[in-house]
Structure formats: structure tokens, C-alpha cells
């Protein structure tokens, strides 16, 4: 098993587009690179290239790297109900014998 010793928190504050070398408790170094102001997080190829370029330099990129502007809402994708589950009644939560039989059959 691993033992994680309690240590003081390490915090850094540095300007966008710059690299900050952070000394860890064990003496090892992390090179953190903050994304620049003009970085476009909606460009997927730029995000991948940016990560690879800075990884080859031993840097860890920090910030919002990628957001898919066409991403669907998870609830729409999963076709979940809009009402909170704790507000649904037995009628909505109980599938009925036919639906239950179909579910059981699909699991055999």
C-alpha cells in the first residue's frame, strides 16, 4: 500500500503564456505552462498540437484545453427525464410487466 503523508499545499500564480517551475515536496520539478490569452479552446487540432509540443519540452499545460462547441447535452443524449428523480411517482418509475419481461429477456 502507498502512504500519502500530509504536506503543506503548493500553490503558484503565474501569467498566461508563461512557464512556472514548481518544486515538489520530494525535490522533483514540474514545469507548468499556462495557456496564453489568445488560445482558442474550440480548435481541436490546436489543442492536440499544443499538448504534444509542450509535452515534448517536459511541460504540463494548464487551463481549459478543449471545448466542443457542438457537444450535445448529456441528458438529451441519454434521453433522461427533465424532472428530478425524487419527484417522480410510481407510475413513471415502474416499467410494468411487459417492459420488465423485455428487460429480463434482453439480459439472458
Secondary structure, DSSP 8 states (H G I E B T S, - for coil): ---------------TT-EEEEE-TTS-EEEEEE--TT--TT-HHHHHHHHHHHHTTTEEEES-----TT---HHHHHT--SS-GGG--HHHH---HHHHHHHHHHT-
